[in-house]
Amino acid sequence: MPINMFQAQPTIRMQRWLQRSSLALVIGTVMAIGINAATMPQAQAAVTTADFSDLVQQVTPAVARVNVTKTVSEDELAKAQTAELLRQFFGDRLRIPDQAAKPAIEHAYGTAFFVTTDGYMLTNHHVVAGADKITVTLNDRTELDVTLVGSDERSDVAVLKVVGNQFPALPIGDSNSLKVGEPVLAIGSPFGFDYSASAGIVSAKSRSFSRETSVPFIQTDVALNPGNSGGPLFNQRGEVIGINSRIFSGTGGYMGLSFSIPIDAAMDIYEQLKTNGEVARAYMGIYPQDIDRNLAEAYNLARPQGALLTRVSPDSPAQKSGLQSGDIILQYNDVQIMRAADLLNLLNRARPNDPFSAQIQRDGKQMTVKGTLTYAPNDVRAQSGSQQDDEIQLGLRLRNLTPDEQAELAVDNKTGILVTTVDPTGLAARSGIFAGDIVTNFHQKPIAKVTDFSSAISSLPKKGVVTIEVMRQGIPGIIGLRIE
């Protein structure tokens, strides 16, 4: 329907009348509620839009697009593309006769940025996971081959290296000093559109995704989309204060919630991956939960605060320090604990053999306990601690079985440990070991705990084949593990 221009636009006389009426209404309202009108311009002036134009030109050369190539079989590709269709009409019965599976090439992309002038870069673990080949494209269209130095799934941080010198490394900021409401800028390659800049503010800090990750995310309203992953998040001074990691979306696109890894946590992971090729995490042996209003009243707390211990693992650093189930940790190493996530974030940043001091409340009384953290028993490295230059990299993550899992395995008069993760490039993967396998015997030694597996590694030959017995979906099997 056409709009009458006269109806759509008021006359000049009407505009002036509306302006006078609006001004009179504002002044009358201010006088009525007792607000000093002189303070209003200052309050409005505090809300300004940050201009990042100069900053974008300054930092763009240090940001690169990550190009990932993966080999995917034809079966895997077809299943990924038509899974719902096949499930609806054919289930799992559809087969293509007389055709061998042919490998297909899958291309993916993300973002990375330089942190040193000699070619070290940071990106996300999920950007490069399972990659057969990785390259980066710089802003001048130069494409460089990349070496994957190390990658950590729990923190979603990966370290890359390109050959060369005098790269434009970005300055590293302090993510702990970030304030909610502070303007921030992201640069990346959303949907393959290189060097796209998007700005917003810090919406919240210390966001946690339960136990699936080990970092307290920075939440922003910066528009991030697939391809932004691994890119830098800047403050107004041009310092990197985060690595863009994920979005919260029901559609796969941006919906107003974006999450970045604090650069302080990322640089800690970077140093460990660069030096050791892996991340060593500390273990305390506690199961904390938040305290709500009802629990605060029950425990005579002034307000809901602290981390309530629902369980303390036997023979753990926590038990040895004197901690008990029902204790409330109020401070950890002089840092106030408001939520269970605060405590977990501190523990995730700690190293094995770090001392700790916790102020707790027990039975209405406050006291202090002290102890020393150890290596996490359920995240033990599958390699010999005595080997150095030629250490055996099996590429496994293992954990002890739960009591229910042990009881199920005991029916066959066996004990074992669970394989939780298999590095696709490691010796274990090449030999046919999968995540979900239960290792019951390794190198002619029964396995009941992760420590048994670690002990068995120390007696492995430098080269040759050893046996590893597993239970896979309830069926026993023996695998020859070739050590090269």
C-alpha positions in Angstrom: 0.0 0.0 0.0 1.5 3.4 -1.0 2.2 5.7 1.9 1.0 9.3 1.7 4.0 11.5 2.0 2.1 14.1 3.9 0.9 11.5 6.4 4.3 10.0 6.7 6.1 13.4 7.4 4.7 16.0 9.9 4.6 19.6 8.9 7.3 22.0 10.1 4.8 23.7 12.4 3.8 20.3 13.8 7.5 19.3 14.3 8.2 22.5 16.3 5.1 21.9 18.4 6.2 18.3 19.2 9.7 19.4 20.1 8.4 22.1 22.5 6.0 19.6 24.0 8.7 16.9 24.4 11.1 19.4 26.0 8.4 20.6 28.4 7.6 17.0 29.3 11.3 16.1 30.0 11.8 19.3 32.1 8.6 18.7 34.1 9.5 15.0 34.7 13.0 15.9 35.9 11.7 18.5 38.3 8.9 16.2 39.5 11.3 13.4 40.5 14.0 15.7 41.8 16.8 14.9 39.3 19.4 17.6 38.7 19.0 18.3 34.9 22.6 19.4 34.8 23.8 15.9 35.4 22.0 14.4 32.4 24.4 15.4 29.6 27.3 13.8 31.6 25.4 10.5 32.0 24.6 10.4 28.3 28.1 11.4 27.2 29.5 8.3 29.1 27.9 6.1 26.5 30.2 6.4 23.4 30.9 4.2 20.4 34.6 3.0 20.2 36.4 3.8 16.9 38.5 0.7 15.9 39.4 1.8 12.4 43.1 2.6 13.2 43.4 -0.5 15.3 42.1 -2.7 12.5 44.8 -1.4 10.1 47.5 -1.9 12.8 46.7 -5.5 13.8 45.4 -7.1 10.6 48.9 -8.1 9.2 49.4 -10.4 12.3 46.1 -12.3 11.7 46.0 -15.2 9.2 43.4 -17.5 7.7 43.9 -21.2 8.6 43.3 -23.6 5.8 42.7 -27.2 6.9 42.6 -30.3 4.6 41.2 -33.6 5.9 40.9 -36.9 4.2 37.4 -38.3 4.5 36.2 -41.6 3.1 33.3 -41.6 0.7 31.2 -43.5 3.2 32.0 -41.0 5.9 31.2 -38.0 3.6 27.9 -39.5 2.4 26.9 -40.3 6.0 27.7 -36.8 7.2 25.8 -35.2 4.3 22.7 -37.4 4.2 22.5 -38.9 7.7 19.0 -37.7 8.4 17.6 -38.7 5.0 19.1 -42.2 5.3 17.9 -42.6 8.8 14.3 -41.6 7.8 14.0 -43.8 4.7 16.5 -46.6 4.9 18.0 -46.7 8.4 21.5 -48.3 8.3 20.6 -50.9 5.7 21.6 -48.8 2.6 24.7 -50.2 0.9 26.3 -49.4 -2.5 27.4 -52.8 -3.9 30.6 -53.4 -5.8 32.2 -50.1 -5.0 35.2 -49.6 -2.8 35.3 -46.6 -0.5 37.2 -43.8 -2.1 38.8 -41.1 -0.1 37.5 -37.6 -0.4 39.1 -34.3 0.6 37.4 -32.0 3.0 38.4 -28.4 3.4 37.8 -26.3 6.5 39.0 -23.0 7.7 39.5 -20.9 10.7 41.7 -18.0 12.0 45.1 -17.8 13.8 47.4 -15.0 14.9 51.1 -14.5 15.6 52.4 -14.4 19.2 56.1 -14.4 18.4 58.1 -12.8 15.5 59.7 -16.2 14.8 56.5 -17.8 13.6 54.6 -19.2 16.6 50.8 -18.8 16.2 47.7 -19.6 18.3 44.4 -21.0 17.2 41.7 -23.4 18.4 42.1 -27.1 18.9 38.8 -27.8 17.0 40.1 -25.8 14.0 43.0 -28.2 13.4 41.8 -31.4 15.0 42.2 -34.4 12.6 43.9 -32.3 9.9 46.1 -34.0 7.3 47.6 -30.7 6.1 47.5 -27.1 7.6 48.5 -23.9 5.9 47.9 -20.3 6.7 47.2 -17.4 4.3 48.5 -14.0 5.4 46.9 -10.7 4.5 49.2 -10.2 1.5 47.9 -13.5 0.1 51.2 -15.4 1.0 50.4 -19.0 1.9 52.7 -20.8 4.3 52.9 -24.5 5.4 52.3 -25.0 9.1 53.7 -27.4 11.7 51.3 -28.4 14.5 53.4 -27.9 17.6 50.7 -29.2 20.0 47.0 -29.1 20.7 44.9 -29.4 23.8 41.3 -30.4 23.6 40.1 -29.4 27.1 41.2 -25.8 26.7 40.6 -25.7 22.9 44.0 -24.2 22.3 46.4 -25.2 19.6 49.9 -23.9 18.8 51.1 -23.6 15.2 54.6 -22.8 13.8 55.6 -21.5 10.4 59.2 -21.1 9.1 60.5 -17.6 9.0 61.3 -14.5 11.0 60.2 -10.9 11.5 56.5 -11.8 11.6 54.2 -9.1 13.1 53.5 -10.6 16.6 50.6 -9.1 18.5 50.9 -7.6 22.0 49.4 -9.7 24.7 47.1 -8.0 27.2 45.8 -8.9 30.6 42.4 -10.7 30.4 42.1 -10.5 34.2 41.8 -6.7 34.1 38.8 -6.8 31.6 35.6 -5.1 32.8 32.1 -6.0 31.9 30.9 -3.4 29.4 34.4 -2.8 28.0 34.5 -2.5 24.1 36.3 -5.3 22.3 37.1 -6.2 18.7 37.4 -9.5 16.8 39.0 -10.1 13.5 38.6 -13.4 11.6 37.3 -15.1 8.5 33.6 -15.8 9.1 32.2 -18.1 6.3 35.5 -17.6 4.5 35.2 -13.8 4.3 38.8 -12.9 5.1 39.7 -10.2 7.6 36.2 -9.3 8.7 36.1 -7.1 11.8 33.3 -7.0 14.3 33.0 -5.1 17.6 31.0 -5.3 20.7 31.3 -5.3 24.5 32.3 -7.7 27.2 29.0 -9.2 28.4 30.3 -11.3 31.3 33.4 -13.1 32.6 34.2 -16.5 33.9 31.6 -18.4 32.0 31.9 -22.1 32.5 30.7 -25.0 30.3 30.6 -27.5 33.1 33.5 -30.0 33.0 33.9 -30.2 29.2 36.4 -27.4 29.1 39.0 -26.1 31.5 38.9 -22.4 31.0 36.7 -19.6 32.2 35.3 -18.1 29.0 34.8 -14.4 28.3 31.3 -13.8 27.0 30.8 -11.0 24.5 28.2 -9.8 22.0 30.7 -9.6 19.2 29.3 -11.2 16.1 31.2 -14.4 15.6 30.4 -17.1 13.0 32.1 -20.3 11.6 35.5 -19.2 10.5 36.1 -16.8 13.3 37.3 -19.6 15.5 40.9 -19.2 16.6 41.0 -15.5 15.9 42.1 -12.8 18.3 39.8 -10.7 20.6 41.3 -7.2 21.2 40.8 -4.5 23.7 40.9 -0.8 22.8 44.6 -0.7 23.2 45.2 -3.3 20.5 46.2 -6.0 22.9 45.0 -9.6 22.6 42.8 -10.5 25.5 41.2 -13.6 24.2 40.9 -16.3 21.5 37.5 -16.5 19.9 36.3 -20.1 20.5 32.6 -20.7 20.2 29.1 -19.3 19.8 25.8 -20.2 21.5 23.4 -20.8 18.7 20.4 -22.9 17.8 20.9 -22.3 14.1 24.7 -22.5 13.6 24.9 -18.7 13.2 25.5 -15.8 15.5 22.7 -15.2 18.0 24.2 -12.6 20.4 26.3 -14.9 22.6 30.0 -15.4 21.8 32.7 -16.9 24.0 36.5 -16.4 24.0 39.3 -18.1 25.8 41.1 -15.6 28.2 44.6 -15.0 26.8 46.1 -15.5 30.2 44.9 -19.1 30.2 45.8 -19.6 26.5 49.4 -18.4 27.0 49.8 -20.8 29.9 48.7 -23.6 27.6 50.9 -22.2 24.8 54.1 -22.4 27.0 53.4 -26.0 28.0 52.6 -27.1 24.5 55.7 -25.3 23.1 58.0 -26.7 25.8 56.6 -30.2 26.5 54.1 -30.9 23.6 51.3 -31.5 26.1 49.5 -30.0 29.1 50.1 -31.3 32.6 47.0 -30.7 34.8 46.9 -30.7 38.6 44.6 -32.9 40.7 43.0 -32.1 44.1 40.4 -34.8 44.4 37.2 -32.8 45.2 33.7 -32.6 43.9 32.4 -29.0 44.5 28.9 -27.5 44.0 27.4 -24.1 44.2 25.6 -22.8 47.3 22.1 -21.4 46.8 20.0 -19.4 49.2 18.7 -22.4 51.1 22.1 -23.9 51.6 23.5 -20.6 52.7 20.9 -20.4 55.4 21.4 -24.0 56.4 25.2 -23.4 56.8 24.8 -20.0 58.5 26.4 -18.1 55.7 25.7 -14.4 55.3 25.1 -14.9 51.6 25.4 -17.7 49.0 29.1 -18.0 48.5 31.9 -20.6 48.4 32.2 -24.1 47.0 30.5 -26.9 48.9 32.4 -30.2 48.8 30.0 -33.1 48.1 32.7 -35.7 48.0 36.5 -35.9 48.7 38.3 -38.7 46.8 40.2 -41.2 49.0 44.0 -40.9 49.1 43.8 -37.6 47.2 45.6 -34.3 48.0 42.3 -33.0 49.4 41.9 -35.8 51.8 45.5 -35.7 52.9 45.2 -32.0 53.7 42.2 -32.7 56.0 39.3 -31.7 53.7 36.1 -33.5 54.3 32.7 -33.9 52.5 30.5 -31.0 53.7 33.3 -28.5 54.0 32.8 -25.1 52.3 35.8 -23.6 50.6 35.6 -19.8 51.0 39.1 -18.9 49.8 41.7 -20.7 47.8 45.3 -19.4 47.9 43.9 -16.1 49.2 41.4 -15.8 46.3 37.7 -15.5 47.3 35.5 -18.3 46.0 32.0 -17.2 45.2 31.0 -20.2 43.0 32.3 -23.7 42.4 33.4 -22.6 38.9 35.8 -20.1 40.6 37.5 -22.9 42.4 37.6 -25.2 39.3 39.1 -22.4 37.2 41.9 -21.9 39.7 42.6 -25.6 39.8 42.6 -25.8 36.0 45.3 -23.2 35.9 47.4 -24.9 38.6 50.3 -27.3 38.0 51.1 -30.6 39.6 53.2 -30.2 42.8 51.8 -26.7 43.4 51.1 -26.0 47.1 47.6 -24.8 48.1 46.0 -23.2 51.1 42.2 -23.2 51.6 40.1 -21.3 54.1 37.1 -23.4 54.8 34.0 -23.5 57.0 33.2 -26.7 58.9 30.4 -27.0 61.4 30.0 -23.2 61.6 33.7 -22.6 62.3 36.4 -21.4 59.9 39.8 -22.9 59.6 42.7 -23.3 57.1 44.0 -26.4 55.5 47.1 -26.8 53.4 48.3 -29.4 50.9 50.1 -30.1 47.6 48.5 -30.9 44.3 49.5 -33.9 42.3 49.1 -35.2 38.7 45.5 -36.0 37.7 45.2 -39.8 37.9 42.5 -39.9 35.2 44.5 -37.9 32.7 47.8 -39.7 32.8 50.3 -39.4 29.9 50.7 -42.7 28.0 54.5 -42.5 27.8 57.5 -43.4 29.9 58.7 -40.8 32.3 62.2 -42.1 32.1 62.5 -41.5 28.3 63.4 -38.2 27.0 64.6 -37.7 23.4 63.2 -41.0 22.2 60.1 -41.3 24.5 57.3 -43.5 23.4 54.3 -41.5 22.3 51.3 -43.9 22.3 48.7 -41.1 22.0 46.2 -42.3 24.6 44.2 -40.7 27.4 43.0 -43.2 30.1 40.9 -43.2 33.2 40.1 -45.7 35.9 36.8 -47.5 35.7 33.9 -46.5 37.9 32.6 -49.1 40.5 29.7 -50.0 38.2 32.0 -50.5 35.2 34.3 -52.6 37.3 31.5 -54.8 38.4 30.4 -55.3 34.8 33.9 -56.3 33.8 34.3 -58.6 36.9 31.8 -61.0 35.4 34.6 -62.1 33.0 37.1 -62.2 35.9 38.9 -59.2 34.4 40.0 -55.7 35.5 40.9 -52.8 33.2 41.0 -49.1 32.4 39.0 -47.1 29.9 40.5 -45.4 26.8 38.9 -42.0 26.7 40.8 -40.3 23.8 43.0 -41.6 21.0 45.3 -39.3 19.1 44.7 -40.1 15.4 48.4 -39.6 14.7 49.7 -41.8 17.6 51.0 -45.3 17.7 47.8 -46.6 19.4 45.6 -45.3 16.6 47.8 -46.9 14.0 47.5 -50.2 15.7 43.7 -50.1 15.8 42.9 -49.0 19.4 39.7 -46.9 19.7 38.2 -44.6 22.3 35.8 -46.7 24.4 38.1 -49.8 24.5 38.9 -51.2 27.9 42.5 -52.2 28.3 42.8 -55.4 30.5 46.3 -56.5 29.8 49.4 -54.7 28.4 52.7 -56.2 27.6 51.8 -59.4 29.5 50.9 -57.4 32.6 47.3 -57.3 34.0 45.9 -53.8 34.2 43.6 -52.7 37.0 44.5 -49.0 37.3 46.0 -46.2 35.2 49.1 -46.5 37.3 49.6 -50.1 36.2 49.5 -49.0 32.6 52.1 -46.3 33.3 54.4 -48.8 35.0 54.1 -51.2 32.1 55.2 -48.5 29.7 58.5 -48.2 31.5 59.4 -51.8 30.5 58.5 -51.5 26.8 61.2 -52.2 24.2 62.5 -49.3 22.2 61.3 -51.0 19.0 59.1 -54.0 18.2 55.6 -55.3 18.8 53.9 -55.8 22.1 50.4 -57.2 22.8 47.6 -55.2 24.3 44.4 -57.0 25.4 41.1 -55.1 25.2 37.4 -55.5 25.7 35.4 -53.8 22.9 31.6 -53.8 23.2 31.9 -56.8 25.6 34.0 -58.8 23.1 37.7 -59.6 24.1 40.5 -59.1 21.6 44.2 -58.9 21.4 46.0 -56.2 19.4 49.6 -56.1 18.3 51.0 -52.6 19.2 54.0 -51.8 17.0 56.5 -49.4 18.6 58.6 -47.4 16.1 
